[in-house]
Amino acid sequence: MEPARLTTDPAFAVALVDRRLFGSFVEHMGRCVYTGIFEPGHPAADAAGLRTDVLALTRELGVSLVRYPGGNFVSGYRWEDGTGPVGERPRRLDLAWRTVESNAFGLNEFMDWAGKAGVEPMMAVNLGTRGVAEAAELVEYCNVPGGTIAADLRRKHGVARPHDIRLWCLGNEMDGPWQTGSLTAYEYGRLASRAGHAMRKVDPTIELVACGSSNSAMPTFAAWEATVLELAYDQVDYLSLHQYFDPEKVDPASFRASAVDLDGFIDDVIATADHVRAKLRRGKRIKLALDEWNVWYQSRFTEPEDRPIAEEAPRLIEDDYTVTDAVVVGNLLISMLRHADRLTVGCQAQLANIIAPIRTEPGGPAWRQTIFHPFALTAALARGTVLRTAITAPLMSTGSYGDVPVVDAVAVHDEHRGELVLFAVNRGEQAVPLELDLRAFGGLAVAEHLTLTDQDPHARNSVAHPARVTPQRLAAPVIDGGRATVLLPPVSWHALRCTIPAAI
């Protein structure tokens, strides 16, 4: 195949990488919480019932932020149910997933887990079945030191210091008819504005995320964003995006090119937000939060209303991920980095068991799925400033997007550490040489070349074979005169870490 060519320059700066981009998501759904991150009596559980093997994997994954407690679950959730003595907490029917919620794990347990995992919390409030007063009271419970009824209730529950949660979601997917208490754009925009105003009265320092469309295929997409922002622009800092990619809903080439869809989605939301900014004559630019994204075999999922009510923690959407899925996840992260000037929060859904990079068995082991690896390596290596890359590449034909470049890539330059990291994918079924033009940096050397690929693109990890698919370290190419060539195997993800002389 003809070679692909990549050129970048330290002057081609996009923005600093925000560490919040490498977030995850914990929802009270299936086994994400119960027998996922929380399993009292497990051999690896600590005194609080938190699985220390999952905590260790969460830290290894490089997760910076975790959204909680949903997801669809939050639209029927009473946050008070998950506080106070565990033995006095109510068991309730969760309308989102038609399961019984024990509330054995709640707000304060999550904050304990977040502290041990070293992650920032991103808290969602219920704007489906509750409203302004309950949202403001939750901020008071979490962030006010004491001397008020909600803050003193937290202290009574054994948490003397405030949680000081900075980032808050104003509901979840409120445009979706599947959502408990779904609303029109006008209804939601007014409610989000009023709730945000009240929450900021309690704590003016918090940051607020308004619900965008549940996905780009919604019939109200873009009109929803425009209406919501016109009503709530002054109260919010972020607009959310949710997007999942199903390998079985499109042809294989289109699935491998899923990042093309994500690029377009992000660009359309930015354009809509900036249109509203101009219309309202505001100086502030709305940032984006891609706070649900992943590969999801959604076509296999049976909707909750088609199932009888289940007991606590049923096995739901526990997808087993392939090498191809992992390459797509790596490419989605490239797309996210490419938009680092506006997309500054990301939450891969979900952390454990539910379409997750981490899988567990009750009473048994935890292991890394294939999609764990590109996320962990990108989170570890993508530090500094994202650079634009000029790429020319052979084209591949897709059913959904027409002809698209077979190679995609992004560069991140860390001036302080003296490193340039290139993230690249080969989305095609043939090997492609990638010619690098890095002359603008001078004197570069490739310190390591990491890849995720396999002769079997359908290979998976499992409880029996947890390390079937792992990253490989390849021979580092030699850079001569600022140029080098790297061979990208079929369906592969790559990270090339280059060192830069101190004088550069």
C-alpha positions in Angstrom: 0.0 0.0 0.0 1.1 3.6 -0.6 2.6 5.2 2.5 0.8 7.7 4.7 2.6 10.9 5.7 2.5 12.9 8.9 3.9 16.3 9.6 3.7 18.3 12.8 5.4 21.3 14.4 5.6 22.7 17.9 3.9 25.9 16.6 0.8 23.9 15.6 -0.6 24.2 19.1 -4.3 23.3 19.8 -4.6 23.4 23.6 -3.2 21.8 26.8 -4.6 18.4 27.5 -7.1 18.6 30.4 -6.6 15.6 32.7 -10.4 15.5 33.1 -10.5 14.1 29.5 -9.5 10.7 30.9 -12.6 10.2 33.1 -14.8 7.2 33.6 -18.4 6.5 34.8 -19.9 4.5 37.7 -23.7 4.0 37.5 -25.9 1.9 39.7 -26.6 -0.5 36.8 -25.9 -4.2 36.6 -22.7 -5.1 38.3 -20.8 -1.9 38.0 -21.2 -1.1 41.7 -22.2 -4.3 43.4 -19.5 -7.0 42.7 -17.7 -4.5 40.6 -16.1 -1.7 42.7 -17.9 -2.8 45.9 -18.1 -6.3 47.3 -18.0 -6.8 51.0 -16.6 -10.2 51.9 -14.5 -10.5 48.7 -10.9 -11.7 49.5 -9.6 -8.4 48.1 -12.2 -6.1 49.8 -11.0 -3.6 52.4 -12.8 -2.8 55.6 -15.3 -0.6 53.7 -16.1 -3.4 51.3 -14.3 -1.8 48.4 -12.5 -4.2 46.0 -8.8 -3.3 46.2 -8.0 -5.2 43.1 -10.4 -2.9 41.1 -9.0 0.1 42.9 -5.5 -0.8 41.7 -6.7 -1.3 38.1 -8.5 2.0 38.2 -5.3 3.7 39.2 -3.4 1.8 36.5 -6.0 2.8 34.0 -5.2 6.5 34.7 -8.7 7.5 35.4 -8.8 11.2 36.5 -12.6 11.8 37.1 -15.6 9.6 37.6 -19.3 10.5 36.9 -21.8 9.2 39.5 -24.5 7.8 40.1 -25.8 7.7 36.5 -26.8 7.6 33.8 -30.4 6.7 33.5 -30.4 5.6 37.1 -30.1 9.2 38.4 -33.5 10.3 36.9 -35.3 8.3 39.6 -32.7 8.5 42.4 -33.2 9.9 45.9 -29.7 10.7 47.1 -30.8 10.6 50.7 -31.5 6.9 50.3 -27.8 6.2 50.1 -26.8 8.1 53.2 -26.9 7.3 57.0 -26.7 3.9 58.6 -26.7 1.2 56.0 -29.1 -1.0 58.0 -31.8 1.8 57.9 -31.6 2.5 54.2 -34.6 1.7 52.0 -34.7 -0.9 49.2 -36.3 0.7 46.2 -37.3 -0.3 42.6 -35.0 1.3 40.1 -37.2 2.3 37.2 -34.3 2.8 34.8 -33.0 -0.8 34.8 -36.0 -2.6 36.5 -33.9 -3.9 39.4 -34.0 -3.6 43.1 -31.6 -1.1 44.6 -30.4 -1.9 48.1 -28.7 1.5 48.7 -25.9 -0.4 50.5 -23.5 1.8 48.5 -24.3 5.5 48.3 -22.9 9.0 48.2 -20.5 8.8 51.1 -19.3 5.3 50.1 -18.6 6.6 46.6 -16.7 9.6 47.9 -14.6 7.2 50.1 -13.9 5.1 47.0 -13.1 8.2 44.9 -10.5 9.3 47.5 -8.9 5.9 47.5 -8.9 5.7 43.7 -7.4 9.2 43.4 -10.2 10.5 41.1 -12.2 13.7 41.0 -16.0 13.1 41.5 -18.5 14.4 38.9 -21.9 14.3 40.6 -25.2 14.2 38.7 -28.5 15.5 40.2 -31.9 14.1 39.5 -33.9 16.5 37.3 -36.2 13.7 36.1 -38.4 13.0 39.1 -37.0 15.8 41.4 -36.1 19.4 40.9 -34.5 22.6 42.1 -34.8 22.3 45.9 -33.4 18.7 45.9 -30.5 19.7 43.7 -29.6 22.7 45.9 -29.9 20.6 49.0 -27.5 18.0 47.6 -24.9 20.7 47.0 -25.4 21.9 50.5 -25.0 18.3 51.9 -21.8 17.9 49.9 -20.1 21.2 50.0 -21.1 23.3 53.0 -18.8 22.8 56.0 -21.6 22.9 58.7 -24.1 25.0 60.5 -27.0 24.2 58.1 -29.5 21.3 58.2 -28.1 19.4 55.2 -24.4 20.0 56.1 -25.0 19.0 59.7 -26.8 15.8 58.4 -23.6 14.9 56.6 -21.6 15.5 59.8 -24.1 13.3 61.6 -23.4 10.6 59.0 -19.8 10.6 60.0 -18.3 12.9 57.4 -17.0 16.0 59.2 -15.3 17.7 56.3 -17.2 18.7 53.1 -16.8 16.7 50.0 -16.1 19.9 48.0 -17.4 18.5 44.7 -16.6 20.9 41.9 -18.3 19.4 38.8 -22.1 18.7 38.6 -24.3 17.3 35.8 -27.8 18.9 35.5 -29.6 15.6 35.0 -29.0 12.9 32.3 -30.2 12.5 28.7 -33.4 14.5 29.4 -34.3 14.4 25.7 -34.7 10.6 25.7 -38.2 9.1 25.9 -36.6 6.2 27.8 -35.7 8.6 30.5 -37.8 8.8 33.7 -39.3 12.3 33.5 -38.0 13.2 30.1 -38.7 16.8 29.0 -38.8 19.0 25.9 -35.9 21.2 25.2 -37.8 24.3 26.5 -38.9 22.5 29.7 -35.4 21.2 30.4 -33.6 24.5 29.5 -35.8 26.4 32.0 -35.4 23.7 34.7 -31.6 23.5 34.2 -31.3 27.3 34.4 -33.4 27.4 37.6 -31.6 24.4 39.2 -28.2 25.8 38.3 -29.0 29.2 39.7 -30.1 27.7 43.0 -27.1 25.4 43.2 -24.7 28.3 42.6 -26.5 30.2 45.4 -25.3 27.4 47.7 -21.8 27.2 46.2 -20.8 29.8 43.6 -17.6 27.9 42.8 -19.1 24.8 41.2 -19.1 24.0 37.5 -22.3 22.9 35.8 -22.9 20.6 32.8 -26.1 20.9 30.9 -27.6 17.9 29.0 -27.0 17.9 25.3 -28.7 15.4 23.0 -28.4 11.8 24.0 -26.7 11.1 20.7 -26.3 12.7 17.3 -29.1 10.5 15.8 -31.8 12.0 18.0 -34.5 13.7 15.8 -34.1 16.9 17.9 -30.3 17.0 17.7 -28.8 20.5 17.4 -32.2 22.1 17.9 -32.2 20.7 21.4 -28.7 22.1 22.1 -29.6 25.5 20.7 -32.8 25.8 22.8 -31.2 24.6 26.0 -28.3 26.9 25.7 -30.4 29.9 24.9 -32.3 29.3 28.1 -29.4 28.3 30.4 -26.3 29.8 28.8 -25.4 32.0 31.7 -25.7 29.2 34.3 -23.7 26.5 32.6 -20.1 25.9 31.8 -20.3 22.6 29.8 -22.7 20.9 27.4 -22.7 17.1 27.4 -22.4 14.7 24.5 -23.1 11.0 24.5 -22.1 8.6 21.7 -21.7 4.8 21.5 -20.5 2.8 18.6 -22.0 -0.6 17.8 -19.8 -3.0 15.8 -22.9 -4.9 14.6 -25.0 -1.9 13.3 -22.6 -0.9 10.5 -20.2 -2.6 8.0 -16.7 -3.5 9.5 -14.9 -0.6 7.7 -17.4 2.0 9.0 -17.0 0.6 12.5 -13.2 0.9 12.3 -13.7 4.5 11.1 -16.1 5.4 14.0 -13.9 8.4 15.0 -15.0 10.1 11.8 -18.5 10.1 13.2 -17.3 11.4 16.6 -15.3 14.2 14.9 -18.4 15.4 13.1 -20.5 15.2 16.2 -18.1 17.3 18.2 -17.7 19.9 15.4 -21.5 20.2 15.1 -22.0 20.8 18.8 -19.2 23.4 18.9 -20.8 25.2 15.9 -24.2 25.2 17.6 -22.8 26.4 20.9 -20.9 29.2 19.2 -24.0 30.2 17.2 -25.9 30.7 20.5 -23.0 32.6 22.0 -23.0 35.0 19.0 -26.8 35.3 19.2 -26.8 36.1 22.9 -23.7 38.3 22.5 -21.8 36.5 25.3 -18.0 36.4 25.7 -17.9 33.0 27.4 -17.4 29.9 25.2 -19.2 26.7 26.3 -16.9 23.8 26.8 -17.9 20.2 26.0 -18.2 17.1 28.2 -18.2 13.8 26.3 -19.4 12.2 29.5 -20.6 8.9 28.0 -18.7 7.2 25.2 -17.5 3.8 24.3 -17.9 0.8 22.0 -21.2 -0.9 22.9 -22.8 -4.0 21.2 -26.1 -2.2 21.7 -28.1 -4.2 19.2 -27.7 -7.2 21.5 -29.2 -5.4 24.5 -32.8 -6.2 25.6 -34.6 -3.1 26.8 -35.5 -3.1 30.5 -39.3 -2.9 29.9 -39.1 -6.3 28.1 -37.7 -8.0 31.2 -39.2 -8.9 34.6 -38.0 -7.0 37.6 -34.6 -8.4 38.6 -32.9 -8.6 42.0 -29.8 -6.6 42.8 -26.8 -6.5 40.4 -28.0 -8.6 37.4 -25.5 -9.2 34.6 -26.3 -6.5 32.0 -24.3 -5.5 28.9 -21.1 -7.2 29.9 -19.5 -7.0 26.5 -16.3 -8.9 25.7 -14.1 -6.6 23.7 -11.9 -7.5 20.7 -8.6 -6.1 19.4 -10.6 -4.2 16.8 -12.8 -2.7 19.5 -9.6 -1.6 21.3 -8.2 0.0 18.2 -11.5 1.9 17.7 -11.4 3.1 21.4 -7.8 4.3 20.8 -9.0 6.2 17.7 -11.9 7.8 19.6 -9.3 9.1 22.1 -7.3 10.5 19.2 -10.5 12.4 18.1 -11.0 13.7 21.7 -7.5 14.9 21.9 -7.8 16.6 18.5 -10.6 18.8 20.0 -8.8 19.6 23.3 -9.5 23.3 22.9 -13.2 22.7 23.6 -13.6 19.1 24.7 -12.1 19.1 28.2 -14.2 16.4 30.0 -14.6 12.8 29.0 -16.1 9.8 30.7 -15.8 6.4 29.2 -18.9 4.3 30.1 -18.6 2.4 32.4 -15.6 1.5 34.7 -16.4 -2.0 35.8 -18.4 -4.9 34.1 -20.9 -2.7 32.2 -19.3 -2.2 28.7 -16.1 -1.7 30.7 -12.4 -1.8 30.5 -12.3 -3.7 33.9 -14.2 -7.0 34.4 -14.7 -8.9 37.6 -16.2 -12.1 38.9 -18.1 -12.2 42.2 -15.7 -13.6 44.8 -13.1 -14.0 42.0 -10.6 -12.1 39.9 -10.5 -8.8 38.1 -8.9 -8.4 34.7 -8.2 -5.9 31.9 -10.2 -6.0 28.8 -8.6 -5.1 25.4 -10.0 -1.6 25.6 -8.1 -1.0 28.9 -4.8 -0.7 27.2 -5.2 2.2 24.7 -7.0 4.2 27.4 -4.3 3.5 30.0 -1.4 4.3 27.7 -3.1 7.5 26.3 -3.8 8.7 29.8 -0.2 8.1 30.8 1.5 9.6 27.8 -0.8 12.4 26.6 0.6 15.2 28.7 1.3 18.7 27.5 0.0 20.4 24.4 -2.0 18.8 21.6 -0.5 19.7 18.2 -2.3 19.7 14.8 -1.0 17.1 12.4 -1.0 17.3 8.7 -1.8 13.8 7.4 -2.1 12.4 3.9 -3.0 8.8 3.7 -4.5 6.2 1.3 -8.3 6.0 1.5 -10.5 3.1 2.5 -14.2 2.8 1.5 -16.9 2.7 4.2 -20.6 2.3 3.9 -21.4 5.1 6.3 -18.7 7.8 5.6 -17.6 7.2 2.1 -13.8 7.2 1.5 -11.8 8.0 4.7 -8.1 8.1 5.4 -6.8 4.7 6.5 -4.5 6.3 9.0 -5.4 8.7 11.7 -3.1 10.4 14.3 -2.6 13.2 16.8 0.6 14.5 18.5 1.1 15.7 22.1 4.1 17.9 22.9 5.3 18.1 26.5 7.9 20.9 26.5 8.7 20.5 30.2 9.5 16.8 30.0 11.1 17.1 26.6 8.8 14.6 24.9 6.7 14.3 21.8 4.2 11.5 21.7 2.5 10.4 18.5 -0.8 8.4 18.7 -1.8 6.7 15.5 -4.1 4.0 14.2 -4.3 1.9 11.0 -8.0 1.5 10.4 -7.4 -0.8 7.4 -6.9 -4.4 6.7 -3.4 -4.0 5.1 -0.2 -2.8 6.6 0.6 0.8 5.9 4.0 2.6 6.1 3.7 5.9 7.9 6.4 8.4 7.0 7.1 11.0 9.8 8.3 14.5 9.1 9.4 15.9 12.5 12.1 18.2 11.3 10.6 21.2 13.2 11.7 19.6 16.5 15.3 18.8 15.6 17.4 16.0 17.1 14.5 13.7 18.0 14.9 10.1 19.0 12.2 7.5 19.5 12.4 6.2 23.0 9.7 3.6 22.7 7.1 2.3 20.2 4.1 0.7 21.8 1.3 -1.0 19.8 -1.9 -3.0 20.3 -2.6 -5.4 17.5 -3.0 -9.1 16.9 -3.0 -11.5 13.9 -6.6 -12.3 15.1 -8.5 -8.9 15.2 -11.3 -10.7 17.1 -9.0 -11.9 19.9 -10.3 -11.1 23.4 -9.2 -11.3 27.0 -11.2 -13.4 29.4 -11.2 -14.7 33.0 -9.4 -17.9 31.7 -7.0 -15.9 29.6 -6.7 -12.4 31.0 -3.5 -11.5 29.2 -4.4 -12.9 25.7 -4.2 -9.4 24.3 -1.6 -6.9 25.8 0.4 -4.0 24.4 3.6 -4.9 22.6 6.9 -3.0 22.5 8.3 -2.8 18.9 11.8 -1.8 17.8 12.0 1.9 17.8 12.5 3.4 14.3 15.6 5.6 13.8 14.9 9.2 13.0 17.4 10.5 10.5 17.3 14.2 9.6 14.0 14.6 11.3 12.4 11.8 9.2 11.5 8.2 10.0 9.2 5.5 8.7 7.0 3.3 10.8 5.1 0.2 9.5 1.6 0.1 10.9 0.2 -3.5 10.9 -3.5 -4.0 9.9 -6.1 -2.9 12.5 -3.5 -1.5 15.0 -3.1 1.3 17.5 0.3 2.9 18.2 2.0 5.3 20.6 5.5 6.5 19.7 7.2 8.4 22.5 10.0 10.6 21.3 12.6 12.4 23.4 13.6 16.0 22.5 17.1 17.5 23.2 17.1 19.8 26.2 18.0 22.8 23.9 14.8 22.4 22.0 
